[in-house]
Amino acid sequence: MKTLLLVRHAKSSWSDPTLPDRIRPLAGRGKHDVEKMGKRLASCGVKPDLVLTSPAVRTAETAKALGKSLGYKHRNITVNDRLYACQPGDILEVVKDFDDGLSYVMLVGHNPEITDFVHLFTDRVAYMPTCATLELQFDVEAWADIARENLHQALYDSPKNEHPVA
């Protein structure tokens, strides 16, 4: 079984509209939501083997905050430039290249890329709002084999939900 936890970054700040997109930080609501989601994931026993993020400030801040809640060391978070301003196929290539020794990977990215990537595997989630999570479990032994037809389970959650939705 391979499990991919997709996370859309938390709400970003637009307080300085002159900032380039790549360096926009989290907004106050984003910091609150990521703390809330981190506690939820920790209470579910989430322990990723790898945390991967786009290089944007808001995704890195989201990954660090969630990692802290999950006991994942900040220095072990991997930044992948291919996850910024990309296509769903780019994300798929990154995922299919994961080492097969990894069972559970958390990937923090952006919209519309995350939502479009989700639709490669399921239509049950129409849209990934900020700080939403979707845990995709695949009945495969190799990351290269993940596909819609071997999706075992999809668990969605967002800061507005009271409990994860299957």
Helices and strands as residue ranges (DSSP letters): E 2-8, G 21-23, H 28-43, E 50-53, H 57-70, G 74-76, E 78-79, G 81-83, H 88-96, E 104-109, H 113-118, E 133-138, G 143-145, G 148-150, E 151-157
